[in-house]
Amino acid sequence: MPITSGTTRRAALPVLVAAALSLTACSGGGGTSSSDGGGKALVIDTSFNLKTADPGRMYEQTGLLIDRALYDTLLSFKGSDVSTPVPALAESFELSKDGKKLTLKLRQDAVFSDGSPVTADDVVFSLDRVRDLKGNPSFLLDGVKVEKTDDRTITLVSAKPNPSLPFILPNPALGILNSKVVKANGGAASPGDKAEKYLNGQSAGSGPYMLESFNAATPVVLKANPKYWGATKPVYKRVVLRNVQSQTQKLNVQRGDSQIAVDLTADQAQGIGGGTQTVKGASANVFFLLTNRNPSVSKITSNPRFAEAVSKGVDYAGLLELAGEGSVQAAGIVPSMINGSLPAGQAPKRDVAGAKAALAAGGITNPRVKLEFPSDFTLNGLSFQPLAERIQANLKEVGITVDLAPAPIATALESYRDGKEEMGLWWWSPDYPDASNYLAFLPGGLIGERAGWKKGADKALEDAGAKAASTIGDDRFAQYHQIQTQLNARGPIVPLMQPSQRLVTAGSLTGLAVNPVWTFEIAALGSK
């Protein structure tokens, strides 16, 4: 999707899924012959969110999935676990005590698909290019200077403490390019770079796959890299990614025409059969309600007691019923699979009497507000309309009249981004799996501003956010707990839930570990 609610800095939101997922067999058994290894193609059906294969310009869901297979990064995550970055092209890394300098030692055995070695010069060029292209992923390295210390050592220096940097580096947008090849084809670490056309025709990475053909509409074809340096070679020699709507995805995986269906709704995945397997769990997308604190937008919602009444008036269990199996209530704004999330036991609970008392304490009588949301967009298979209707009914029970105002997403986004919504139903999907990304919800932050919560509105909370952003070590996660507790108590945002995410695969497929950054790793897939 070429839009975003989470941030204006990127073109789309990656699909993010819980680290703890269940793989359950449906009826039947066995797979189709086309899913076997040994040179045959693996077919993946998904609804394309894709503009380019160039890592420096790519920040869309399908692009992250593809570039993960084409380009190795300095650091990575193991399987579904995003709690601890692990070495990849860098064999070791160390963050300085002040959090401003990340030192990485480059491994010596990694080679690009043409057989040339991956060097420190390639790393510096690749990261500088992402930052200086000023494309969608450039913000990942804002304020970061990349330096070559020696032939095997790279340092990333930040002007401010940057403890989230090791969690950012695994992003496929920061994949390392063969600098000599890219420069020979118009590449440069500047907005004048002209290498995108070349990189949409063939890849220049060290990953387990190479780009055979690219089409932003459909299909994209990958081929195994015969010179891949990693210990585990890809099982499938060829991978075909097709742009397919969800209902057709279901039919294809049932009859064995594909091995993975990425975008099925809960209803479509229910009892799918056909010898398939279903991976399901909570995504890292967080639905939330915005209540605007700007009095010029709304004299009703700008009263802090109104947000309290909304928080206590929502029937969270009812929303989870709509979202389907695998969905979970959001205890805070940081999703459950990211370090620093609040324990489930601290999630707000419905309290109709308490909601009415909050309205009375704020002197709010017979409030009537408008709730805006996108009418033509679904997230994890969920339409916003039934959620908004359920919220409308919930709040009516506490004395709040909600007028629903659905609009095409382009129209709704404009009002949301301009901070003009009285109330809004939206979502946030993290740019990287670290709690610091959610400081955007504090006063003066990206979402804080959209909620009319200006810098200086809550100095204690702002100071706590600044401290957490610069704290090194596990102590910072306790700080994020405290920040979210305070946000829940007096902020204008009401976290609602993390919807379920599900993938359906052939019964013979193995090695699927769904990851919050790149959805899943193509090169890890095999067949039994």
N, C-alpha and C positions, 0 to 999 in steps of 0.2 A: 504494500500500500504506500502510495507516495505522499503520505501525510503523517503527522505525529501529534499526539497530545502531550507527550512527556517533555519535549523540548523543541525549541525552534532551530536547534543547531544541526539536526539530522533529518534525513528524508523519510525515515521510517523507523518502526520499532521492531527490534528483533523479538521473535517469540521466545519467551523465557519460561522454563519449566522446572518443577521441583527437583531437588537433588535426590530425594527418596521417592522412587517410582516403583510400581508393581507391574510385572510382566506376567499376564495370565493367559493361558491357552483357552481359546474358544472351541466350539465343537469341531470335530474332524481332526485330521492330522496330516502331516507331510506337507511338502511344498510343491511348486511347479518346477519343471525342468529348466525353465529360463532363469530361475533364481540360483542355480548351482554355480559354483566357482569354475575354475579351469577355463577361463577365457570367455564365458558367456556374460551377457550384460545384466547388470542390476538396474531395474527400472524403478524410479522414485516419482510418484505423482504428488504434486503440491500446487497450491495457488500461488503463482509467481508474484513476488514483490522484488523486482530486479530491474536495475538500470544499467549496470556495468560490471565487468569482472576485474577492473582496475582497483587494487586495494586502496590506493590513495584517494579514490573518489567513491568507493562503495561503502554504504552503510544501511543496506536493506536486508531484510530477513533472508531471502533466498541467496543473496550475494554472500552473506556471512557463511552460510552452509557450503557454498561452492568454494569460496576462497580458503576456507579451513582445509580443504583437500589439496589445494594448489600451492599454498604458501605456508612454510613453517614460521613460527614466531619465536621470539627469544624465550618467553615463558609460556606455560600452558596450564591447563587443569586436567586432573585425572578423572575420566569418566564424567559422572554427574556432579562431582564434588567441586564446588567453587569456593570452598572455605580456605584452601591453601594453594597458592601458585606453586608450580613445580618446574624444574628446568626443562628446556627444549633445545633450541639452538644454543642457548647459554647453558653451560654445564653447572654454573653456580651463580648466585647473586647475593648481594649484601646491601642493606639499607643503612645509611649512616644514622648515628644516634639522634641527630637533629632532624632527620627525615628529609633532608634536602638533596642528598646524593645517593643514587642507586648505582652500584658498581656490578657489572656483569662480565664473567669470563666466558669467552666464546669457545665452544668445543671445536676440535681440530679435524674431525672426520666427516663433517657435513659437506655435501656437494649439491650444486644446482643440477637441474635436469640435463644440462649439456656436459656435465662432468667436472665443471670448474668449481674450485672450493668456495665456500661461503666465508667471506672475510669481514673484518671490522669495518672496512671501507664500504662494503655493501650495506651493513647495518646503519652506519651514519647516513648514507645517501637515502636509504629507504625511509627512515624515521623523519629525517629532515624534509623529505618530499611530502609525506603525509601532513606534517605540520604546516608547511609553507605553501602547499597548493591552495589552501583555504577552501577545501572541499568539505563534504559532510562530516568526515571523521577527524578533521583537523583539531577540533577542540580537545580531543583526547590527550594531546601533547601541548596544550596551551601553557606557555611559561616554562617549557622544558628545553634545555639546551643539551644536544647530543654531542659527545666528544669521544674521540679515539685516543686512549691513553697509550696503548701499544697495539701490536698486531693481534692480540687476543683479548684485549680489555677495552670495554666501552663504559663510559660513565654518563648517566643522565642526571643533570643538575637542575633543580627547581629553585625558583626565587623564594618560594615559601615551602614549609614542610609539606611533603606529598606522600603520606603513607599509603595512599590508594594506588600508587603507580604500579606496584607488582601485580595488582588485580586488573589493571588496564592493559598491560603489555600482551596478555594472551589474545586480545581481540584480533580477529583475522584481518581487519583493516590495517594492522601494524605488521603484516607479513613482510618478510625480507625478500627483496628483489635482487636479481642479478644486475648490478648497477651498470656494468659494461654493456650488456645487451640492451638495457632500457635506455641508457644515454645514446646509444647508437641509433635508437629508433625514436628520438625526439624527447627523451625523458630529461627532466630537470627538477631540482628542488625549488620550484617557484611557480607562481600562477601561469607562467608561460609554458609550462610542460605540455608536450604534444604526444605523449606516449599512449594515451588511452586507446586509440584505434588499434595500435599494435597489440596491446594487452587484452583486447577483446577478440583478437585473432589467434593468439597463442600465449601461453603463460610463460613466466620467467622466474619460477620459484624453485624451491628445493623440496616441495611436498611430495606425498605419495602418488599424486595424480598430476597429469598435465591436461591442458585445455585442448580438446580436439575440435570442437566447434561451439560457437556462442550465439545465442539469439535471445534477446531480452523478452520476447514473447513466448517462444518455445521452439525446439527443445535446446537443452544444453548437454553436450556430450563430453565426458572426461575419459581419459585413457591412462592406464597404469604407467607410472614412471619407472622405466627399466633400470635407472641408475639411482633409485631411491636409497638413501644412506641409512635409514632407520632399521632397527632390528626386526620389526614386524612389517612384512611386505603386504600390500593390499591383495586380498583374495580375488576380488573381481577385476578383470582386465579392462572392463569397459562399464561406464555408468551413464545412464540416460535419465535426465531430469526433465519431466514434462509438466507443462502448465495446464492443469486440469481442475475443473470445478469439483466441489466436494462430493456431490451425488455420483458423478462419474468415477471419482476416486474410489468410492465404495464398491461400485460394480467391478472395476478393474482388479482390485485386490481380491475380491471374492472369487473371481474366475481365473486368477493367476496371471493376468496380463501385466500386473505390476507386483512389486514385492513390498512396497511401503506406500501407505496413504497417510499424508501428514495432517490433513485439515478436516477430519470428520467431526461433526457435532456429536454431542452425547447421545442424541436419539439415533443418529446414523450408526454409531459404533455399538449400540446396544444389540446384543444377540446377533452379531454380524455373521458368525459361523464361517463356513467355507475353509476350514482348516487354518484359520488365522490366529494371530496373537494380538493382544491389545496392551499397549503401554499407557498408563494413565496416572495422573497425579496433579497436584495444584501447580498452576503456572505462577510465574513471578510478576505477572500483570496484576496490579492492584486497582480495583474500582474504588472511587471515592466520591463523596459529595463535597462541593465547594459552597460555602456560604459567605457572601461578600461583606467585608468589614468597612467598605467605603460608604460613608453616610450619603454621599451624593448619588450612589447607585441604589441604595436601599436603607431606609431608616429602620426597617425591621431586622434584616439579616446582620446589620452592622452592630446590633446589640449582642454582646458575647453570650448572653443567656439563650439566645436563639439557637446558636450552634449546640449548646448543651442540650436543649430540648430535642433537637434533631437527633443527636447522638443517642439519647435515651429513648427516642420514639421509634427508631428503626427496628424492624423485626429481622434480625440477621439470619436466624434459622430459616425464615421464609425465603430470603434471597438465595440461600444455599440450595434450597429445594429447586428453585428455578435454574440455578447454574448446573446442577447435576452432580452425580457421584464423582468424588475426587476434589471438589471445591472445598475451600476452607475459609473461615472468617479471618479477616486481617486484624490481628491484635493491634498493630500500629501501621505506619505507612511503609516501613521496611518489610519486605516479604519474608516468609518463614525460612527460606533456604539461604538467606544471606546473614553473615555474622552481624550481630547487633540488633536483630529482630527481637521484638518482645515475645515472651513466652505466651502460648495460647491461653493460659489461665488468666492473663491480664487483659484479654479482649473485652471491650465494652459489652454490656448486657442490656437487653430491653427492660425499660422501667417506665411504664406509661404514667404512673403517678408522679415519678420523679421528673418526667418531661413536662407535665402540666405545672408542677411546682416551679420549674425553671422559668417557664413563661410568666408565671405570676410574679416571681422574684424580679424579673426584668421589666415588669410593668407592660408586658406585651399582651394585648387582648385582641382576639379574633384575627390573627395575622393571616394575610393572603400573599403568597409569593409565587413567582414564576420559576419553573425548573426547566433549564435548557439542556439539550443533549442531541447527539447526532442521530438522524433518522435512517440513514442509508449505510450504516457501517455495523459490522459484527466483530466481536473480539472473542477468540477461542470458541467460536460458534454461537456466541450470545448476542442477541439483539438488545439494544438499550431500551426499547419501548416497554417490554414487559417488566423490566427492572424498575423503570420510572413509574409505571402504573402501580406496582407493589409498594413502592416508597410513598406514592401519593395516598394510597389507602392506609398505610401505617400512620402517617402524620395526621391524617384526618381524625384518627382515634384520639390524638392528643390535643386537638383543637387548631391544627394548622391546615389551612386550605392551600393546596398546591395546584397551580395551573400548569399543565404540561405544555412545553413549547419545543417540540421536535423540529429540527431543521437539517437540510443537507449538511454533510460534515464540513464542507468548505465554508458555509455560512456560520455554522455553530462555532467552528474554530476561530473565526475572526472575532466574534463576540468574547469568546473565552480568553484568547490571547490579549485582547485589548482591555481585559479586566472589567467588562461591562455586564457580566452575568450577575443577576441577583442570586440565583442558585444554579449550579451546574452539576451534571453527572458525567464524570470523566474517568480516565485511567492513567496510570503511570507505569512505564516499563523502564527499568534501569538502563542507563548507558553502559554501566559496568557493574559487576557484582560486589559492590562495597557500599556500606551504609552511608559513607560521605556523600554519595550521589543524591541522597534524600535531604540534604541541607537546603535543597531548592524549596522546601516547604516552609522554611523559616521566614520571618518578616524580612522583606527586601529581597528574598530569593525569587527564582523564576515563578514558581507557583504561588508563593506568598504575595507577590505583586499582582498576579492574576486574581487573587482573592481579596485585593484591596488592603493587604496587610503590609504596610510600608515599613521600611527600615526605621528603627527607633520605636516601633510599636510595642515591643517586648524586649527590652535591653537584656534582661537576665537570660532569656532564652537565646538571644543572638550571641551573647558572650559564651554561653554553653556550647553553641554550635561552632564558634571560632576555636574554642579550646579543643573540642573533639576533632576538628579538622586537622589540627597540628599535633595531636597526641600520637606517639609511636607505641606499638605493642598492644596486647590484648586488653589493657585497661580502657582503651578507647571504646570498646563495645559496651561496657557498662555505662559509659557516658551517653551513648546513643539510646540505651534503654531509658535513661532519665529524660533525655530530650523528647522521646516519643511519648512518655508518660505525661509530660507537660503539654505537648502538642494535643494529646487526646483531651486533656483537662480544660485547656483554654484557647486552643487554636480554632481557625475557621474551617478546617478540613476534617471530614468524618470518614475514616477508612471503612470500607464495607467488606470486601472479600477478594480472594484470589480464585478466579474461575479454574475449572479443571481443564487440563490439556490431555489429548489422547492421540496416539498414533497406532495405526493398525498395520501389521506386517504379515507376510507369509509365515506359515508355521515352521518353515525350515530356516528362517533367518536367525542368525546369532550375532551377539556383540553389540546390540543396540543399547547405548547409554545416553539418555537425553540430557543435553547440557543447556544451561540457561543463557549461554552466549551464542553458540553456533547450532543449536537445535539438536544435532547428533553428529557423530564423526563418521563420515562415509567410509574412510579407510579402515575403521575398526570392524566393519560388518563382514560376516562370513556366512557359511551355510552348513547345516548338519545333515 
